Amino acid sequence: GFAGANLQLVFTTASNQLYRVEMTDDLANPHWTPLTNNVVAVGGVVSVIDPNASGQPRRFYRVRQLP
């Protein structure tokens, strides 16, 4: 959801893992761009902010667990 002009993404994590949140504006021809890298998880819920989401007509996100 939005927190002011910023989009707040919330996702569940596993302990002692690293995550990357990626974004794209087009699913038909996606070019995934990192929003965050190396989000450290302690298990439970983590939130990430996209400060530029409100200026986009649409945006898609994916969360990837890093090796």
mmCIF file as Biopython writes it, N, C-alpha, C and O atoms, coordinates in Angstrom:
data_model
#
loop_
_atom_site.group_PDB
_atom_site.id
_atom_site.type_symbol
_atom_site.label_atom_id
_atom_site.label_alt_id
_atom_site.label_comp_id
_atom_site.label_asym_id
_atom_site.label_entity_id
_atom_site.label_seq_id
_atom_site.pdbx_PDB_ins_code
_atom_site.Cartn_x
_atom_site.Cartn_y
_atom_site.Cartn_z
_atom_site.occupancy
_atom_site.B_iso_or_equiv
_atom_site.auth_seq_id
_atom_site.auth_asym_id
_atom_site.pdbx_PDB_model_num
ATOM 1   N N  . GLY A ? 1  ? 0.821  -1.177  0.000   1.0 0.0 1  A 1 
ATOM 2   C CA . GLY A ? 1  ? 0.000  0.000   0.000   1.0 0.0 1  A 1 
ATOM 3   C C  . GLY A ? 1  ? 0.861  1.235   0.000   1.0 0.0 1  A 1 
ATOM 4   O O  . GLY A ? 1  ? 2.084  1.166   0.122   1.0 0.0 1  A 1 
ATOM 5   N N  . PHE A ? 2  ? 0.205  2.366   -0.138  1.0 0.0 2  A 1 
ATOM 6   C CA . PHE A ? 2  ? 0.929  3.635   -0.169  1.0 0.0 2  A 1 
ATOM 7   C C  . PHE A ? 2  ? 1.078  4.208   1.229   1.0 0.0 2  A 1 
ATOM 8   O O  . PHE A ? 2  ? 0.147  4.168   2.034   1.0 0.0 2  A 1 
ATOM 9   N N  . ALA A ? 3  ? 2.248  4.737   1.505   1.0 0.0 3  A 1 
ATOM 10  C CA . ALA A ? 3  ? 2.550  5.486   2.722   1.0 0.0 3  A 1 
ATOM 11  C C  . ALA A ? 3  ? 2.924  6.884   2.254   1.0 0.0 3  A 1 
ATOM 12  O O  . ALA A ? 3  ? 4.093  7.155   1.980   1.0 0.0 3  A 1 
ATOM 13  N N  . GLY A ? 4  ? 1.948  7.765   2.161   1.0 0.0 4  A 1 
ATOM 14  C CA . GLY A ? 4  ? 2.164  9.068   1.543   1.0 0.0 4  A 1 
ATOM 15  C C  . GLY A ? 4  ? 2.312  8.875   0.052   1.0 0.0 4  A 1 
ATOM 16  O O  . GLY A ? 4  ? 1.459  8.248   -0.576  1.0 0.0 4  A 1 
ATOM 17  N N  . ALA A ? 5  ? 3.382  9.403   -0.531  1.0 0.0 5  A 1 
ATOM 18  C CA . ALA A ? 5  ? 3.638  9.245   -1.965  1.0 0.0 5  A 1 
ATOM 19  C C  . ALA A ? 5  ? 4.448  7.988   -2.265  1.0 0.0 5  A 1 
ATOM 20  O O  . ALA A ? 5  ? 4.674  7.665   -3.431  1.0 0.0 5  A 1 
ATOM 21  N N  . ASN A ? 6  ? 4.883  7.280   -1.234  1.0 0.0 6  A 1 
ATOM 22  C CA . ASN A ? 6  ? 5.729  6.099   -1.403  1.0 0.0 6  A 1 
ATOM 23  C C  . ASN A ? 6  ? 4.905  4.823   -1.344  1.0 0.0 6  A 1 
ATOM 24  O O  . ASN A ? 6  ? 3.978  4.710   -0.543  1.0 0.0 6  A 1 
ATOM 25  N N  . LEU A ? 7  ? 5.251  3.859   -2.200  1.0 0.0 7  A 1 
ATOM 26  C CA . LEU A ? 7  ? 4.626  2.547   -2.136  1.0 0.0 7  A 1 
ATOM 27  C C  . LEU A ? 7  ? 5.413  1.684   -1.167  1.0 0.0 7  A 1 
ATOM 28  O O  . LEU A ? 7  ? 6.635  1.575   -1.273  1.0 0.0 7  A 1 
ATOM 29  N N  . GLN A ? 8  ? 4.717  1.074   -0.227  1.0 0.0 8  A 1 
ATOM 30  C CA . GLN A ? 8  ? 5.352  0.186   0.739   1.0 0.0 8  A 1 
ATOM 31  C C  . GLN A ? 8  ? 5.001  -1.252  0.385   1.0 0.0 8  A 1 
ATOM 32  O O  . GLN A ? 8  ? 3.833  -1.640  0.409   1.0 0.0 8  A 1 
ATOM 33  N N  . LEU A ? 9  ? 6.027  -2.042  0.056   1.0 0.0 9  A 1 
ATOM 34  C CA . LEU A ? 9  ? 5.870  -3.467  -0.238  1.0 0.0 9  A 1 
ATOM 35  C C  . LEU A ? 9  ? 6.187  -4.250  1.024   1.0 0.0 9  A 1 
ATOM 36  O O  . LEU A ? 9  ? 7.168  -3.965  1.710   1.0 0.0 9  A 1 
ATOM 37  N N  . VAL A ? 10 ? 5.358  -5.235  1.329   1.0 0.0 10 A 1 
ATOM 38  C CA . VAL A ? 10 ? 5.553  -6.053  2.517   1.0 0.0 10 A 1 
ATOM 39  C C  . VAL A ? 10 ? 5.570  -7.516  2.089   1.0 0.0 10 A 1 
ATOM 40  O O  . VAL A ? 10 ? 4.699  -7.960  1.341   1.0 0.0 10 A 1 
ATOM 41  N N  . PHE A ? 11 ? 6.564  -8.262  2.563   1.0 0.0 11 A 1 
ATOM 42  C CA . PHE A ? 11 ? 6.640  -9.685  2.234   1.0 0.0 11 A 1 
ATOM 43  C C  . PHE A ? 11 ? 7.245  -10.459 3.389   1.0 0.0 11 A 1 
ATOM 44  O O  . PHE A ? 11 ? 7.967  -9.911  4.222   1.0 0.0 11 A 1 
ATOM 45  N N  . THR A ? 12 ? 6.933  -11.749 3.418   1.0 0.0 12 A 1 
ATOM 46  C CA . THR A ? 12 ? 7.407  -12.642 4.476   1.0 0.0 12 A 1 
ATOM 47  C C  . THR A ? 12 ? 8.746  -13.247 4.073   1.0 0.0 12 A 1 
ATOM 48  O O  . THR A ? 12 ? 8.960  -13.580 2.907   1.0 0.0 12 A 1 
ATOM 49  N N  . THR A ? 13 ? 9.640  -13.388 5.040   1.0 0.0 13 A 1 
ATOM 50  C CA . THR A ? 13 ? 10.992 -13.875 4.773   1.0 0.0 13 A 1 
ATOM 51  C C  . THR A ? 13 ? 11.337 -15.078 5.648   1.0 0.0 13 A 1 
ATOM 52  O O  . THR A ? 13 ? 10.651 -15.378 6.625   1.0 0.0 13 A 1 
ATOM 53  N N  . ALA A ? 14 ? 12.397 -15.743 5.277   1.0 0.0 14 A 1 
ATOM 54  C CA . ALA A ? 14 ? 12.980 -16.818 6.075   1.0 0.0 14 A 1 
ATOM 55  C C  . ALA A ? 14 ? 14.212 -16.269 6.797   1.0 0.0 14 A 1 
ATOM 56  O O  . ALA A ? 14 ? 14.883 -15.372 6.289   1.0 0.0 14 A 1 
ATOM 57  N N  . SER A ? 15 ? 14.502 -16.799 7.961   1.0 0.0 15 A 1 
ATOM 58  C CA . SER A ? 15 ? 15.637 -16.328 8.757   1.0 0.0 15 A 1 
ATOM 59  C C  . SER A ? 15 ? 16.960 -16.501 8.024   1.0 0.0 15 A 1 
ATOM 60  O O  . SER A ? 15 ? 17.166 -17.469 7.293   1.0 0.0 15 A 1 
ATOM 61  N N  . ASN A ? 16 ? 17.844 -15.543 8.238   1.0 0.0 16 A 1 
ATOM 62  C CA . ASN A ? 16 ? 19.225 -15.595 7.735   1.0 0.0 16 A 1 
ATOM 63  C C  . ASN A ? 16 ? 19.311 -15.726 6.216   1.0 0.0 16 A 1 
ATOM 64  O O  . ASN A ? 16 ? 20.203 -16.405 5.707   1.0 0.0 16 A 1 
ATOM 65  N N  . GLN A ? 17 ? 18.413 -15.097 5.498   1.0 0.0 17 A 1 
ATOM 66  C CA . GLN A ? 17 ? 18.425 -15.111 4.041   1.0 0.0 17 A 1 
ATOM 67  C C  . GLN A ? 17 ? 18.549 -13.675 3.529   1.0 0.0 17 A 1 
ATOM 68  O O  . GLN A ? 17 ? 18.219 -12.721 4.233   1.0 0.0 17 A 1 
ATOM 69  N N  . LEU A ? 18 ? 19.029 -13.538 2.292   1.0 0.0 18 A 1 
ATOM 70  C CA . LEU A ? 18 ? 19.098 -12.243 1.624   1.0 0.0 18 A 1 
ATOM 71  C C  . LEU A ? 18 ? 18.079 -12.233 0.497   1.0 0.0 18 A 1 
ATOM 72  O O  . LEU A ? 18 ? 17.844 -13.253 -0.150  1.0 0.0 18 A 1 
ATOM 73  N N  . TYR A ? 19 ? 17.476 -11.073 0.268   1.0 0.0 19 A 1 
ATOM 74  C CA . TYR A ? 19 ? 16.454 -10.922 -0.768  1.0 0.0 19 A 1 
ATOM 75  C C  . TYR A ? 19 ? 16.746 -9.697  -1.622  1.0 0.0 19 A 1 
ATOM 76  O O  . TYR A ? 19 ? 17.391 -8.745  -1.181  1.0 0.0 19 A 1 
ATOM 77  N N  . ARG A ? 20 ? 16.254 -9.745  -2.852  1.0 0.0 20 A 1 
ATOM 78  C CA . ARG A ? 20 ? 16.315 -8.611  -3.766  1.0 0.0 20 A 1 
ATOM 79  C C  . ARG A ? 20 ? 14.887 -8.358  -4.242  1.0 0.0 20 A 1 
ATOM 80  O O  . ARG A ? 20 ? 14.168 -9.291  -4.599  1.0 0.0 20 A 1 
ATOM 81  N N  . VAL A ? 21 ? 14.486 -7.090  -4.243  1.0 0.0 21 A 1 
ATOM 82  C CA . VAL A ? 21 ? 13.193 -6.703  -4.796  1.0 0.0 21 A 1 
ATOM 83  C C  . VAL A ? 21 ? 13.476 -6.046  -6.144  1.0 0.0 21 A 1 
ATOM 84  O O  . VAL A ? 21 ? 14.276 -5.115  -6.237  1.0 0.0 21 A 1 
ATOM 85  N N  . GLU A ? 22 ? 12.807 -6.543  -7.187  1.0 0.0 22 A 1 
ATOM 86  C CA . GLU A ? 22 ? 12.989 -6.026  -8.543  1.0 0.0 22 A 1 
ATOM 87  C C  . GLU A ? 22 ? 11.673 -5.462  -9.047  1.0 0.0 22 A 1 
ATOM 88  O O  . GLU A ? 22 ? 10.600 -5.851  -8.584  1.0 0.0 22 A 1 
ATOM 89  N N  . MET A ? 23 ? 11.763 -4.538  -10.006 1.0 0.0 23 A 1 
ATOM 90  C CA . MET A ? 23 ? 10.561 -3.901  -10.550 1.0 0.0 23 A 1 
ATOM 91  C C  . MET A ? 23 ? 10.654 -3.779  -12.069 1.0 0.0 23 A 1 
ATOM 92  O O  . MET A ? 23 ? 11.742 -3.751  -12.645 1.0 0.0 23 A 1 
ATOM 93  N N  . THR A ? 24 ? 9.483  -3.709  -12.698 1.0 0.0 24 A 1 
ATOM 94  C CA . THR A ? 24 ? 9.379  -3.448  -14.129 1.0 0.0 24 A 1 
ATOM 95  C C  . THR A ? 24 ? 8.067  -2.725  -14.374 1.0 0.0 24 A 1 
ATOM 96  O O  . THR A ? 24 ? 7.126  -2.860  -13.592 1.0 0.0 24 A 1 
ATOM 97  N N  . ASP A ? 25 ? 7.999  -1.963  -15.450 1.0 0.0 25 A 1 
ATOM 98  C CA . ASP A ? 25 ? 6.769  -1.257  -15.813 1.0 0.0 25 A 1 
ATOM 99  C C  . ASP A ? 25 ? 5.995  -1.980  -16.902 1.0 0.0 25 A 1 
ATOM 100 O O  . ASP A ? 25 ? 4.893  -1.562  -17.259 1.0 0.0 25 A 1 
ATOM 101 N N  . ASP A ? 26 ? 6.568  -3.083  -17.446 1.0 0.0 26 A 1 
ATOM 102 C CA . ASP A ? 26 ? 5.947  -3.772  -18.577 1.0 0.0 26 A 1 
ATOM 103 C C  . ASP A ? 26 ? 6.156  -5.281  -18.443 1.0 0.0 26 A 1 
ATOM 104 O O  . ASP A ? 26 ? 7.286  -5.762  -18.522 1.0 0.0 26 A 1 
ATOM 105 N N  . LEU A ? 27 ? 5.073  -6.023  -18.241 1.0 0.0 27 A 1 
ATOM 106 C CA . LEU A ? 27 ? 5.187  -7.483  -18.135 1.0 0.0 27 A 1 
ATOM 107 C C  . LEU A ? 27 ? 5.261  -8.171  -19.490 1.0 0.0 27 A 1 
ATOM 108 O O  . LEU A ? 27 ? 5.729  -9.306  -19.575 1.0 0.0 27 A 1 
ATOM 109 N N  . ALA A ? 28 ? 4.807  -7.506  -20.555 1.0 0.0 28 A 1 
ATOM 110 C CA . ALA A ? 28 ? 4.874  -8.097  -21.889 1.0 0.0 28 A 1 
ATOM 111 C C  . ALA A ? 28 ? 6.316  -8.193  -22.380 1.0 0.0 28 A 1 
ATOM 112 O O  . ALA A ? 28 ? 6.672  -9.135  -23.089 1.0 0.0 28 A 1 
ATOM 113 N N  . ASN A ? 29 ? 7.136  -7.228  -22.006 1.0 0.0 29 A 1 
ATOM 114 C CA . ASN A ? 29 ? 8.548  -7.200  -22.377 1.0 0.0 29 A 1 
ATOM 115 C C  . ASN A ? 29 ? 9.329  -6.733  -21.148 1.0 0.0 29 A 1 
ATOM 116 O O  . ASN A ? 29 ? 9.844  -5.615  -21.132 1.0 0.0 29 A 1 
ATOM 117 N N  . PRO A ? 30 ? 9.421  -7.590  -20.106 1.0 0.0 30 A 1 
ATOM 118 C CA . PRO A ? 30 ? 9.973  -7.116  -18.833 1.0 0.0 30 A 1 
ATOM 119 C C  . PRO A ? 30 ? 11.474 -6.887  -18.854 1.0 0.0 30 A 1 
ATOM 120 O O  . PRO A ? 30 ? 12.239 -7.689  -19.388 1.0 0.0 30 A 1 
ATOM 121 N N  . HIS A ? 31 ? 11.863 -5.797  -18.271 1.0 0.0 31 A 1 
ATOM 122 C CA . HIS A ? 31 ? 13.263 -5.498  -17.975 1.0 0.0 31 A 1 
ATOM 123 C C  . HIS A ? 31 ? 13.300 -5.263  -16.468 1.0 0.0 31 A 1 
ATOM 124 O O  . HIS A ? 31 ? 12.999 -4.166  -15.997 1.0 0.0 31 A 1 
ATOM 125 N N  . TRP A ? 32 ? 13.668 -6.291  -15.720 1.0 0.0 32 A 1 
ATOM 126 C CA . TRP A ? 32 ? 13.636 -6.221  -14.259 1.0 0.0 32 A 1 
ATOM 127 C C  . TRP A ? 32 ? 14.818 -5.407  -13.754 1.0 0.0 32 A 1 
ATOM 128 O O  . TRP A ? 32 ? 15.969 -5.681  -14.094 1.0 0.0 32 A 1 
ATOM 129 N N  . THR A ? 33 ? 14.521 -4.414  -12.950 1.0 0.0 33 A 1 
ATOM 130 C CA . THR A ? 33 ? 15.511 -3.514  -12.384 1.0 0.0 33 A 1 
ATOM 131 C C  . THR A ? 33 ? 15.492 -3.648  -10.867 1.0 0.0 33 A 1 
ATOM 132 O O  . THR A ? 33 ? 14.415 -3.655  -10.272 1.0 0.0 33 A 1 
ATOM 133 N N  . PRO A ? 34 ? 16.653 -3.753  -10.226 1.0 0.0 34 A 1 
ATOM 134 C CA . PRO A ? 34 ? 16.650 -3.852  -8.765  1.0 0.0 34 A 1 
ATOM 135 C C  . PRO A ? 34 ? 16.107 -2.579  -8.109  1.0 0.0 34 A 1 
ATOM 136 O O  . PRO A ? 34 ? 16.513 -1.466  -8.440  1.0 0.0 34 A 1 
ATOM 137 N N  . LEU A ? 35 ? 15.188 -2.775  -7.179  1.0 0.0 35 A 1 
ATOM 138 C CA . LEU A ? 35 ? 14.720 -1.685  -6.318  1.0 0.0 35 A 1 
ATOM 139 C C  . LEU A ? 35 ? 15.568 -1.677  -5.051  1.0 0.0 35 A 1 
ATOM 140 O O  . LEU A ? 35 ? 15.992 -0.619  -4.585  1.0 0.0 35 A 1 
ATOM 141 N N  . THR A ? 36 ? 15.808 -2.852  -4.504  1.0 0.0 36 A 1 
ATOM 142 C CA . THR A ? 36 ? 16.691 -3.025  -3.354  1.0 0.0 36 A 1 
ATOM 143 C C  . THR A ? 36 ? 17.540 -4.259  -3.589  1.0 0.0 36 A 1 
ATOM 144 O O  . THR A ? 36 ? 17.188 -5.131  -4.384  1.0 0.0 36 A 1 
ATOM 145 N N  . ASN A ? 37 ? 18.637 -4.321  -2.902  1.0 0.0 37 A 1 
ATOM 146 C CA . ASN A ? 37 ? 19.522 -5.472  -3.010  1.0 0.0 37 A 1 
ATOM 147 C C  . ASN A ? 37 ? 19.981 -5.845  -1.616  1.0 0.0 37 A 1 
ATOM 148 O O  . ASN A ? 37 ? 20.179 -4.973  -0.770  1.0 0.0 37 A 1 
ATOM 149 N N  . ASN A ? 38 ? 20.148 -7.116  -1.374  1.0 0.0 38 A 1 
ATOM 150 C CA . ASN A ? 38 ? 20.656 -7.613  -0.103  1.0 0.0 38 A 1 
ATOM 151 C C  . ASN A ? 38 ? 19.818 -7.176  1.094   1.0 0.0 38 A 1 
ATOM 152 O O  . ASN A ? 38 ? 20.352 -6.689  2.091   1.0 0.0 38 A 1 
ATOM 153 N N  . VAL A ? 39 ? 18.504 -7.353  0.989   1.0 0.0 39 A 1 
ATOM 154 C CA . VAL A ? 39 ? 17.626 -7.123  2.134   1.0 0.0 39 A 1 
ATOM 155 C C  . VAL A ? 39 ? 17.868 -8.274  3.096   1.0 0.0 39 A 1 
ATOM 156 O O  . VAL A ? 39 ? 17.629 -9.433  2.758   1.0 0.0 39 A 1 
ATOM 157 N N  . VAL A ? 40 ? 18.339 -7.958  4.292   1.0 0.0 40 A 1 
ATOM 158 C CA . VAL A ? 40 ? 18.649 -8.974  5.286   1.0 0.0 40 A 1 
ATOM 159 C C  . VAL A ? 40 ? 17.369 -9.341  6.020   1.0 0.0 40 A 1 
ATOM 160 O O  . VAL A ? 40 ? 16.649 -8.472  6.512   1.0 0.0 40 A 1 
ATOM 161 N N  . ALA A ? 41 ? 17.099 -10.627 6.085   1.0 0.0 41 A 1 
ATOM 162 C CA . ALA A ? 41 ? 15.872 -11.094 6.715   1.0 0.0 41 A 1 
ATOM 163 C C  . ALA A ? 41 ? 16.187 -11.828 8.014   1.0 0.0 41 A 1 
ATOM 164 O O  . ALA A ? 41 ? 17.170 -12.562 8.110   1.0 0.0 41 A 1 
ATOM 165 N N  . VAL A ? 42 ? 15.351 -11.618 8.985   1.0 0.0 42 A 1 
ATOM 166 C CA . VAL A ? 42 ? 15.481 -12.309 10.268  1.0 0.0 42 A 1 
ATOM 167 C C  . VAL A ? 42 ? 14.296 -13.239 10.500  1.0 0.0 42 A 1 
ATOM 168 O O  . VAL A ? 42 ? 14.077 -13.723 11.610  1.0 0.0 42 A 1 
ATOM 169 N N  . GLY A ? 43 ? 13.535 -13.481 9.434   1.0 0.0 43 A 1 
ATOM 170 C CA . GLY A ? 43 ? 12.307 -14.254 9.558   1.0 0.0 43 A 1 
ATOM 171 C C  . GLY A ? 43 ? 11.169 -13.290 9.843   1.0 0.0 43 A 1 
ATOM 172 O O  . GLY A ? 43 ? 11.364 -12.276 10.513  1.0 0.0 43 A 1 
ATOM 173 N N  . GLY A ? 44 ? 10.012 -13.593 9.350   1.0 0.0 44 A 1 
ATOM 174 C CA . GLY A ? 44 ? 8.891  -12.684 9.562   1.0 0.0 44 A 1 
ATOM 175 C C  . GLY A ? 44 ? 8.728  -11.723 8.410   1.0 0.0 44 A 1 
ATOM 176 O O  . GLY A ? 44 ? 9.175  -11.987 7.294   1.0 0.0 44 A 1 
ATOM 177 N N  . VAL A ? 45 ? 8.088  -10.614 8.687   1.0 0.0 45 A 1 
ATOM 178 C CA . VAL A ? 45 ? 7.703  -9.649  7.652   1.0 0.0 45 A 1 
ATOM 179 C C  . VAL A ? 45 ? 8.752  -8.554  7.499   1.0 0.0 45 A 1 
ATOM 180 O O  . VAL A ? 45 ? 9.286  -8.045  8.484   1.0 0.0 45 A 1 
ATOM 181 N N  . VAL A ? 46 ? 9.039  -8.201  6.244   1.0 0.0 46 A 1 
ATOM 182 C CA . VAL A ? 46 ? 9.966  -7.123  5.900   1.0 0.0 46 A 1 
ATOM 183 C C  . VAL A ? 46 ? 9.220  -6.150  4.996   1.0 0.0 46 A 1 
ATOM 184 O O  . VAL A ? 46 ? 8.389  -6.565  4.188   1.0 0.0 46 A 1 
ATOM 185 N N  . SER A ? 47 ? 9.512  -4.860  5.128   1.0 0.0 47 A 1 
ATOM 186 C CA . SER A ? 47 ? 8.905  -3.883  4.221   1.0 0.0 47 A 1 
ATOM 187 C C  . SER A ? 47 ? 9.989  -3.129  3.469   1.0 0.0 47 A 1 
ATOM 188 O O  . SER A ? 47 ? 11.070 -2.866  3.995   1.0 0.0 47 A 1 
ATOM 189 N N  . VAL A ? 48 ? 9.672  -2.788  2.218   1.0 0.0 48 A 1 
ATOM 190 C CA . VAL A ? 48 ? 10.572 -2.061  1.316   1.0 0.0 48 A 1 
ATOM 191 C C  . VAL A ? 48 ? 9.768  -0.929  0.706   1.0 0.0 48 A 1 
ATOM 192 O O  . VAL A ? 48 ? 8.590  -1.100  0.393   1.0 0.0 48 A 1 
ATOM 193 N N  . ILE A ? 49 ? 10.388 0.217   0.538   1.0 0.0 49 A 1 
ATOM 194 C CA . ILE A ? 49 ? 9.727  1.411   0.001   1.0 0.0 49 A 1 
ATOM 195 C C  . ILE A ? 49 ? 10.176 1.666   -1.431  1.0 0.0 49 A 1 
ATOM 196 O O  . ILE A ? 49 ? 11.365 1.595   -1.741  1.0 0.0 49 A 1 
ATOM 197 N N  . ASP A ? 50 ? 9.209  1.964   -2.308  1.0 0.0 50 A 1 
ATOM 198 C CA . ASP A ? 50 ? 9.499  2.461   -3.660  1.0 0.0 50 A 1 
ATOM 199 C C  . ASP A ? 50 ? 9.057  3.923   -3.682  1.0 0.0 50 A 1 
ATOM 200 O O  . ASP A ? 50 ? 7.863  4.207   -3.780  1.0 0.0 50 A 1 
ATOM 201 N N  . PRO A ? 51 ? 10.018 4.858   -3.592  1.0 0.0 51 A 1 
ATOM 202 C CA . PRO A ? 51 ? 9.658  6.273   -3.523  1.0 0.0 51 A 1 
ATOM 203 C C  . PRO A ? 51 ? 9.176  6.859   -4.852  1.0 0.0 51 A 1 
ATOM 204 O O  . PRO A ? 51 ? 8.652  7.972   -4.880  1.0 0.0 51 A 1 
ATOM 205 N N  . ASN A ? 52 ? 9.350  6.117   -5.955  1.0 0.0 52 A 1 
ATOM 206 C CA . ASN A ? 52 ? 8.976  6.641   -7.272  1.0 0.0 52 A 1 
ATOM 207 C C  . ASN A ? 52 ? 7.722  5.996   -7.850  1.0 0.0 52 A 1 
ATOM 208 O O  . ASN A ? 52 ? 7.383  6.254   -9.005  1.0 0.0 52 A 1 
ATOM 209 N N  . ALA A ? 53 ? 7.035  5.178   -7.091  1.0 0.0 53 A 1 
ATOM 210 C CA . ALA A ? 53 ? 5.887  4.429   -7.611  1.0 0.0 53 A 1 
ATOM 211 C C  . ALA A ? 53 ? 4.706  5.326   -7.963  1.0 0.0 53 A 1 
ATOM 212 O O  . ALA A ? 53 ? 3.992  5.044   -8.925  1.0 0.0 53 A 1 
ATOM 213 N N  . SER A ? 54 ? 4.487  6.384   -7.219  1.0 0.0 54 A 1 
ATOM 214 C CA . SER A ? 54 ? 3.297  7.201   -7.457  1.0 0.0 54 A 1 
ATOM 215 C C  . SER A ? 54 ? 3.340  7.922   -8.801  1.0 0.0 54 A 1 
ATOM 216 O O  . SER A ? 54 ? 2.293  8.332   -9.302  1.0 0.0 54 A 1 
ATOM 217 N N  . GLY A ? 55 ? 4.514  8.089   -9.394  1.0 0.0 55 A 1 
ATOM 218 C CA . GLY A ? 55 ? 4.641  8.747   -10.689 1.0 0.0 55 A 1 
ATOM 219 C C  . GLY A ? 55 ? 4.484  7.805   -11.872 1.0 0.0 55 A 1 
ATOM 220 O O  . GLY A ? 55 ? 4.598  8.238   -13.018 1.0 0.0 55 A 1 
ATOM 221 N N  . GLN A ? 56 ? 4.226  6.530   -11.623 1.0 0.0 56 A 1 
ATOM 222 C CA . GLN A ? 56 ? 4.129  5.533   -12.692 1.0 0.0 56 A 1 
ATOM 223 C C  . GLN A ? 56 ? 2.675  5.109   -12.892 1.0 0.0 56 A 1 
ATOM 224 O O  . GLN A ? 56 ? 1.955  4.912   -11.913 1.0 0.0 56 A 1 
ATOM 225 N N  . PRO A ? 57 ? 2.232  4.966   -14.139 1.0 0.0 57 A 1 
ATOM 226 C CA . PRO A ? 57 ? 0.859  4.503   -14.361 1.0 0.0 57 A 1 
ATOM 227 C C  . PRO A ? 57 ? 0.665  3.061   -13.909 1.0 0.0 57 A 1 
ATOM 228 O O  . PRO A ? 57 ? -0.434 2.685   -13.501 1.0 0.0 57 A 1 
ATOM 229 N N  . ARG A ? 58 ? 1.720  2.246   -13.978 1.0 0.0 58 A 1 
ATOM 230 C CA . ARG A ? 58 ? 1.677  0.878   -13.463 1.0 0.0 58 A 1 
ATOM 231 C C  . ARG A ? 58 ? 3.112  0.426   -13.210 1.0 0.0 58 A 1 
ATOM 232 O O  . ARG A ? 58 ? 4.050  0.878   -13.868 1.0 0.0 58 A 1 
ATOM 233 N N  . ARG A ? 59 ? 3.257  -0.460  -12.257 1.0 0.0 59 A 1 
ATOM 234 C CA . ARG A ? 59 ? 4.577  -1.017  -11.930 1.0 0.0 59 A 1 
ATOM 235 C C  . ARG A ? 59 ? 4.356  -2.378  -11.295 1.0 0.0 59 A 1 
ATOM 236 O O  . ARG A ? 59 ? 3.423  -2.569  -10.515 1.0 0.0 59 A 1 
ATOM 237 N N  . PHE A ? 60 ? 5.224  -3.322  -11.636 1.0 0.0 60 A 1 
ATOM 238 C CA . PHE A ? 60 ? 5.134  -4.685  -11.141 1.0 0.0 60 A 1 
ATOM 239 C C  . PHE A ? 60 ? 6.407  -5.002  -10.364 1.0 0.0 60 A 1 
ATOM 240 O O  . PHE A ? 60 ? 7.479  -4.475  -10.661 1.0 0.0 60 A 1 
ATOM 241 N N  . TYR A ? 61 ? 6.273  -5.871  -9.366  1.0 0.0 61 A 1 
ATOM 242 C CA . TYR A ? 61 ? 7.398  -6.194  -8.501  1.0 0.0 61 A 1 
ATOM 243 C C  . TYR A ? 61 ? 7.537  -7.706  -8.370  1.0 0.0 61 A 1 
ATOM 244 O O  . TYR A ? 61 ? 6.570  -8.456  -8.503  1.0 0.0 61 A 1 
ATOM 245 N N  . ARG A ? 62 ? 8.777  -8.130  -8.106  1.0 0.0 62 A 1 
ATOM 246 C CA . ARG A ? 62 ? 9.010  -9.511  -7.725  1.0 0.0 62 A 1 
ATOM 247 C C  . ARG A ? 62 ? 10.093 -9.514  -6.645  1.0 0.0 62 A 1 
ATOM 248 O O  . ARG A ? 62 ? 10.956 -8.638  -6.604  1.0 0.0 62 A 1 
ATOM 249 N N  . VAL A ? 63 ? 10.022 -10.512 -5.782  1.0 0.0 63 A 1 
ATOM 250 C CA . VAL A ? 63 ? 10.990 -10.687 -4.707  1.0 0.0 63 A 1 
ATOM 251 C C  . VAL A ? 63 ? 11.764 -11.955 -4.990  1.0 0.0 63 A 1 
ATOM 252 O O  . VAL A ? 63 ? 11.184 -13.013 -5.235  1.0 0.0 63 A 1 
ATOM 253 N N  . ARG A ? 64 ? 13.090 -11.837 -4.954  1.0 0.0 64 A 1 
ATOM 254 C CA . ARG A ? 64 ? 13.941 -12.998 -5.231  1.0 0.0 64 A 1 
ATOM 255 C C  . ARG A ? 64 ? 14.824 -13.275 -4.028  1.0 0.0 64 A 1 
ATOM 256 O O  . ARG A ? 64 ? 15.446 -12.368 -3.477  1.0 0.0 64 A 1 
ATOM 257 N N  . GLN A ? 65 ? 14.871 -14.530 -3.631  1.0 0.0 65 A 1 
ATOM 258 C CA . GLN A ? 65 ? 15.778 -14.938 -2.568  1.0 0.0 65 A 1 
ATOM 259 C C  . GLN A ? 65 ? 17.146 -15.146 -3.191  1.0 0.0 65 A 1 
ATOM 260 O O  . GLN A ? 65 ? 17.273 -15.851 -4.192  1.0 0.0 65 A 1 
ATOM 261 N N  . LEU A ? 66 ? 18.174 -14.538 -2.607  1.0 0.0 66 A 1 
ATOM 262 C CA . LEU A ? 66 ? 19.528 -14.632 -3.152  1.0 0.0 66 A 1 
ATOM 263 C C  . LEU A ? 66 ? 20.231 -15.862 -2.591  1.0 0.0 66 A 1 
ATOM 264 O O  . LEU A ? 66 ? 19.951 -16.290 -1.472  1.0 0.0 66 A 1 
ATOM 265 N N  . PRO A ? 67 ? 21.150 -16.429 -3.377  1.0 0.0 67 A 1 
ATOM 266 C CA . PRO A ? 67 ? 21.879 -17.629 -2.908  1.0 0.0 67 A 1 
ATOM 267 C C  . PRO A ? 67 ? 22.839 -17.309 -1.778  1.0 0.0 67 A 1 
ATOM 268 O O  . PRO A ? 67 ? 23.522 -18.203 -1.277  1.0 0.0 67 A 1 
#
